[in-house]
Amino acid sequence: MLNLWFLATSVVDRNGEGQIHTLGLFKVLLLTLLLVGLNAHAALWTITYPRPIDDTDERTLYPIALLKLALDKTGVNYELRPSDRILLTGKAMRQLRENREVSVVWSMTDIQREKDLTAIRIPIAKGLIGLRVFAIPNQKRAKFAEVESIADMRALVPVQGEDWPDTKILQANGFNVFTVPEFDKAYDFLSQGKGDFFPRSVIEIIPELDKIGKSASVSLEPSLAIYYPTAMYYFVSNNNKTLAHLIETGLQRAIEDGSFDELFQSTFMPILDEMNMDERTIFSIENPLLPDDTPLANEALWYKATARK
């Protein structure tokens, strides 16, 4: 900054008494601000997100595409790259809290996560993370044909991860949840007949079922769903408010110019149509982990799922 000031003042004309003309001073300030602005614009932001188990994981495509869209809207010069090692959500959140390895993580929110980290409170998938359909063992399909109420659903055993917010939500709503230590174990357990169903967001389940293939004896249940209000946010470290502001600004600009909705619609509407969501019976349950600051009143931020029961 000091060098820039000297560079600017060196081009100013002086009068016979060695004083800087008023016009010259204005030129100094203008040139200094211009040079500082150019220098800031040229600065490169390196933004690191958690590397998934598989670099071709389709579930990561939308969050990365939306993050790029938001950053592009700010005009900042950035590099977006995966972490050096694979980081599942729980580990990634811990590393982010300690400001290590990653600078941004996207995940479902809860009260504790919003205490530990800074949430950008714009639901990146418009709440679809809380609209859950079921992966089920093929040999148990008849059980689901008999379900007519949420009480019938509670008689079935869901499989979830040990440290997932979803596990606590289901337990709070009377479900006896079978937990697994790692995500990829859930489908293995279903194939072995342990547990009755694996509730997965509508934005997650198709790529997952495609990946495991038909040999796993697990398939999509065709007629039911559960909905609870929740949001998937971008999270950053509490020590990185500047990045939080940058991402929020970009997302708001994308909402205002329609590019957010355009990306959302092109990504998820074909999936919702494929799963016949309009024909499913959707049971609505409570989410006791939902933070008070969740922007539920802003209808533009949410996809409206019609709960029928």
C-alpha positions as CSV (number, residue, x, y, z in Angstrom):
1,M,0.0,0.0,0.0
2,L,2.9,2.4,0.9
3,N,4.7,1.6,-2.4
4,L,1.5,2.4,-4.3
5,W,1.2,5.7,-2.6
6,F,4.8,6.7,-3.5
7,L,4.2,5.6,-7.1
8,A,1.1,7.8,-7.2
9,T,2.7,10.8,-5.6
10,S,5.6,10.7,-8.0
11,V,3.4,11.7,-10.9
12,V,1.9,14.8,-9.2
13,D,2.9,18.3,-10.3
14,R,4.0,20.7,-7.6
15,N,3.9,24.5,-7.5
16,G,6.9,26.7,-6.9
17,E,6.7,26.3,-3.1
18,G,6.8,22.5,-3.2
19,Q,3.1,22.1,-2.4
20,I,0.8,19.5,-4.0
21,H,-2.0,21.1,-6.1
22,T,-5.5,20.2,-5.1
23,L,-6.1,18.6,-8.5
24,G,-2.9,16.7,-8.1
25,L,-4.0,15.4,-4.7
26,F,-7.3,14.2,-6.3
27,K,-5.2,12.4,-8.9
28,V,-3.1,10.8,-6.2
29,L,-6.1,9.4,-4.4
30,L,-7.8,8.2,-7.5
31,L,-4.8,6.4,-8.8
32,T,-4.1,4.9,-5.4
33,L,-7.6,3.5,-5.1
34,L,-7.5,2.2,-8.7
35,L,-4.3,0.4,-8.1
36,V,-5.4,-1.1,-4.8
37,G,-8.7,-2.2,-6.4
38,L,-6.9,-3.9,-9.3
39,N,-4.5,-5.6,-6.8
40,A,-7.5,-6.9,-4.7
41,H,-9.4,-8.1,-7.8
42,A,-6.3,-10.0,-8.9
43,A,-6.0,-11.8,-5.6
44,L,-6.8,-15.5,-5.8
45,W,-9.1,-17.1,-3.4
46,T,-8.4,-20.8,-3.0
47,I,-11.6,-22.5,-1.7
48,T,-11.4,-26.2,-0.8
49,Y,-14.3,-28.5,-0.4
50,P,-14.4,-32.1,0.9
51,R,-13.2,-34.7,-1.6
52,P,-16.0,-37.4,-2.0
53,I,-15.4,-41.1,-1.9
54,D,-15.8,-41.2,-5.7
55,D,-14.8,-38.2,-7.9
56,T,-17.7,-39.1,-10.2
57,D,-20.3,-38.9,-7.3
58,E,-23.3,-37.2,-8.9
59,R,-24.5,-36.0,-5.5
60,T,-21.6,-33.5,-5.4
61,L,-22.3,-32.0,-8.9
62,Y,-25.1,-29.6,-7.9
63,P,-23.5,-28.2,-4.8
64,I,-20.3,-27.6,-6.7
65,A,-22.1,-26.1,-9.7
66,L,-24.1,-23.8,-7.4
67,L,-21.0,-22.7,-5.5
68,K,-19.3,-21.8,-8.7
69,L,-22.4,-19.9,-9.9
70,A,-22.4,-17.9,-6.6
71,L,-18.7,-17.1,-6.7
72,D,-18.9,-16.1,-10.4
73,K,-21.6,-13.6,-9.5
74,T,-19.2,-11.8,-7.1
75,G,-16.5,-11.3,-9.7
76,V,-13.9,-12.7,-7.3
77,N,-10.9,-14.5,-8.7
78,Y,-11.0,-18.0,-7.2
79,E,-9.9,-21.6,-7.5
80,L,-12.3,-24.2,-6.3
81,R,-10.7,-27.6,-5.6
82,P,-11.3,-30.8,-3.6
83,S,-9.4,-31.6,-0.4
84,D,-6.3,-33.8,-0.8
85,R,-7.9,-36.7,1.0
86,I,-11.4,-38.1,1.1
87,L,-13.5,-36.5,3.8
88,L,-17.0,-37.8,4.7
89,T,-19.4,-35.3,6.2
90,G,-18.7,-35.8,9.9
91,K,-14.9,-35.6,9.5
92,A,-15.2,-32.7,7.1
93,M,-17.3,-30.7,9.6
94,R,-14.7,-31.4,12.3
95,Q,-11.9,-30.2,10.1
96,L,-13.8,-27.1,9.1
97,R,-14.5,-26.3,12.7
98,E,-10.7,-26.4,13.3
99,N,-10.1,-24.4,10.1
100,R,-8.1,-27.3,8.6
101,E,-8.1,-29.0,5.1
102,V,-11.4,-27.5,3.9
103,S,-12.8,-24.0,3.7
104,V,-16.4,-24.9,2.8
105,V,-18.7,-27.8,3.5
106,W,-22.4,-28.4,2.4
107,S,-24.5,-30.4,4.7
108,M,-27.9,-30.6,6.5
109,T,-28.2,-28.1,9.3
110,D,-29.0,-28.6,12.9
111,I,-28.7,-26.5,16.1
112,Q,-25.3,-27.8,17.1
113,R,-23.8,-27.4,13.6
114,E,-24.9,-23.7,13.5
115,K,-23.2,-23.2,16.9
116,D,-20.0,-24.8,15.8
117,L,-19.8,-23.2,12.3
118,T,-21.1,-20.3,10.3
119,A,-24.1,-21.3,8.1
120,I,-25.0,-19.4,5.0
121,R,-28.8,-19.6,5.6
122,I,-29.9,-20.1,2.0
123,P,-31.1,-23.7,1.5
124,I,-29.1,-24.7,-1.5
125,A,-31.6,-27.5,-2.6
126,K,-34.7,-25.6,-1.4
127,G,-35.4,-28.1,1.4
128,L,-35.4,-31.2,-0.8
129,I,-32.9,-32.7,1.6
130,G,-35.8,-33.3,4.0
131,L,-38.0,-35.0,1.4
132,R,-37.2,-38.7,1.9
133,V,-38.0,-41.7,-0.2
134,F,-36.9,-45.2,0.7
135,A,-34.3,-47.7,-0.5
136,I,-35.8,-51.1,0.6
137,P,-34.8,-54.8,0.4
138,N,-36.7,-56.4,-2.4
139,Q,-37.9,-59.2,-0.1
140,K,-39.6,-56.7,2.1
141,R,-41.7,-54.8,-0.5
142,A,-44.9,-56.4,0.7
143,K,-44.5,-54.6,4.1
144,F,-44.7,-51.2,2.5
145,A,-47.8,-52.0,0.4
146,E,-49.6,-52.3,3.8
147,V,-48.6,-48.9,5.1
148,E,-51.5,-46.4,5.5
149,S,-50.4,-44.1,8.3
150,I,-47.4,-42.7,10.1
151,A,-48.1,-45.3,12.9
152,D,-47.6,-48.0,10.3
153,M,-44.3,-46.4,9.3
154,R,-43.1,-46.4,12.9
155,A,-43.5,-50.1,13.0
156,L,-40.7,-50.4,10.4
157,V,-37.0,-50.0,11.2
158,P,-35.0,-47.3,9.3
159,V,-31.3,-47.4,8.8
160,Q,-29.2,-44.2,9.3
161,G,-25.7,-43.1,10.1
162,E,-24.6,-42.8,13.7
163,D,-23.9,-39.1,13.8
164,W,-26.5,-37.8,11.3
165,P,-29.1,-35.2,12.3
166,D,-31.7,-37.5,10.5
167,T,-31.1,-40.2,13.1
168,K,-32.1,-37.9,15.9
169,I,-35.1,-36.5,13.9
170,L,-36.4,-40.0,13.3
171,Q,-35.9,-41.1,16.9
172,A,-37.7,-38.0,18.2
173,N,-40.6,-39.0,16.0
174,G,-40.9,-42.5,17.5
175,F,-38.8,-44.5,15.1
176,N,-36.5,-47.3,16.3
177,V,-33.5,-46.5,14.2
178,F,-30.8,-49.0,13.2
179,T,-27.5,-47.1,13.0
180,V,-24.4,-47.8,10.9
181,P,-20.9,-46.3,11.4
182,E,-20.4,-45.3,7.7
183,F,-22.7,-44.4,4.9
184,D,-21.7,-47.2,2.5
185,K,-22.6,-49.8,5.2
186,A,-26.3,-48.9,5.1
187,Y,-26.9,-50.5,1.7
188,D,-24.9,-53.5,2.8
189,F,-27.1,-53.9,5.8
190,L,-30.3,-53.7,3.8
191,S,-29.0,-56.3,1.4
192,Q,-28.4,-58.5,4.5
193,G,-32.0,-58.0,5.7
194,K,-31.0,-55.8,8.6
195,G,-33.4,-52.9,8.9
196,D,-36.4,-52.3,6.7
197,F,-35.7,-49.1,4.8
198,F,-33.0,-46.5,4.2
199,P,-34.6,-43.0,4.0
200,R,-32.7,-41.0,1.5
201,S,-33.3,-37.5,0.1
202,V,-34.8,-37.3,-3.3
203,I,-31.7,-35.6,-4.5
204,E,-29.5,-38.5,-3.3
205,I,-31.1,-41.8,-3.9
206,I,-31.1,-42.3,-7.7
207,P,-27.3,-42.0,-8.1
208,E,-26.8,-44.2,-5.1
209,L,-29.1,-47.0,-6.4
210,D,-27.5,-46.7,-9.8
211,K,-24.1,-47.1,-8.3
212,I,-24.9,-50.3,-6.3
213,G,-26.8,-51.9,-9.2
214,K,-29.5,-54.5,-9.1
215,S,-27.2,-57.1,-7.7
216,A,-27.6,-55.6,-4.2
217,S,-31.3,-56.8,-4.0
218,V,-32.2,-53.2,-3.0
219,S,-34.6,-50.9,-4.9
220,L,-36.7,-47.8,-4.6
221,E,-40.0,-48.1,-2.8
222,P,-42.6,-46.8,-5.3
223,S,-45.4,-45.1,-3.3
224,L,-44.3,-43.5,0.0
225,A,-42.2,-40.7,1.4
226,I,-41.5,-38.8,4.6
227,Y,-41.0,-35.0,4.8
228,Y,-39.5,-32.9,7.6
229,P,-38.5,-29.3,7.3
230,T,-34.7,-28.9,7.1
231,A,-32.1,-27.2,5.0
232,M,-28.8,-28.1,3.4
233,Y,-26.5,-25.1,3.7
234,Y,-23.0,-24.1,2.8
235,F,-21.0,-23.9,6.1
236,V,-17.7,-22.1,6.7
237,S,-15.5,-21.7,9.7
238,N,-16.5,-19.2,12.3
239,N,-13.2,-17.5,11.6
240,N,-14.0,-17.0,8.0
241,K,-16.8,-14.4,7.9
242,T,-15.4,-12.9,4.7
243,L,-15.9,-16.1,2.8
244,A,-19.4,-16.5,4.3
245,H,-20.3,-13.0,3.1
246,L,-18.9,-13.7,-0.3
247,I,-20.9,-16.9,-0.8
248,E,-24.1,-15.3,0.6
249,T,-23.7,-12.3,-1.7
250,G,-23.3,-14.5,-4.7
251,L,-26.2,-16.7,-3.9
252,Q,-28.5,-13.7,-3.3
253,R,-27.5,-12.3,-6.7
254,A,-28.2,-15.7,-8.4
255,I,-31.6,-15.7,-6.7
256,E,-32.4,-12.2,-7.9
257,D,-31.4,-12.8,-11.5
258,G,-33.1,-16.2,-11.7
259,S,-30.0,-18.3,-12.4
260,F,-30.3,-20.1,-9.0
261,D,-33.8,-21.3,-9.9
262,E,-32.7,-22.2,-13.4
263,L,-30.0,-24.5,-12.1
264,F,-32.3,-25.9,-9.4
265,Q,-35.1,-26.7,-11.9
266,S,-32.8,-28.2,-14.6
267,T,-31.1,-30.4,-12.0
268,F,-34.0,-31.7,-9.8
269,M,-37.3,-31.4,-11.6
270,P,-36.6,-34.4,-13.9
271,I,-35.6,-36.4,-10.8
272,L,-38.9,-35.5,-9.0
273,D,-40.8,-36.5,-12.1
274,E,-39.0,-39.8,-12.4
275,M,-39.9,-40.7,-8.8
276,N,-43.6,-39.7,-9.3
277,M,-43.6,-37.5,-6.3
278,D,-47.1,-36.1,-7.1
279,E,-48.5,-39.7,-6.7
280,R,-46.8,-40.6,-3.5
281,T,-48.3,-40.6,0.0
282,I,-46.1,-38.2,2.0
283,F,-46.0,-38.4,5.8
284,S,-45.0,-35.2,7.5
285,I,-43.0,-35.4,10.7
286,E,-41.5,-32.8,13.1
287,N,-37.8,-31.7,13.2
288,P,-36.8,-30.7,16.7
289,L,-33.3,-30.0,15.5
290,L,-34.4,-27.1,13.2
291,P,-32.7,-23.9,14.4
292,D,-34.9,-20.9,15.1
293,D,-33.2,-18.8,12.4
294,T,-34.2,-21.1,9.6
295,P,-35.8,-18.8,7.0
296,L,-39.0,-20.8,6.6
297,A,-41.1,-17.6,6.1
298,N,-39.2,-16.9,2.8
299,E,-41.2,-19.0,0.4
300,A,-38.9,-18.2,-2.5
301,L,-36.2,-20.3,-0.8
302,W,-38.2,-23.6,-0.6
303,Y,-39.7,-26.3,-2.8
304,K,-43.2,-27.0,-1.5
305,A,-43.8,-30.7,-0.9
306,T,-47.4,-31.6,-0.3
307,A,-47.7,-33.7,2.8
308,R,-50.7,-35.9,2.5
309,K,-50.8,-37.5,5.9
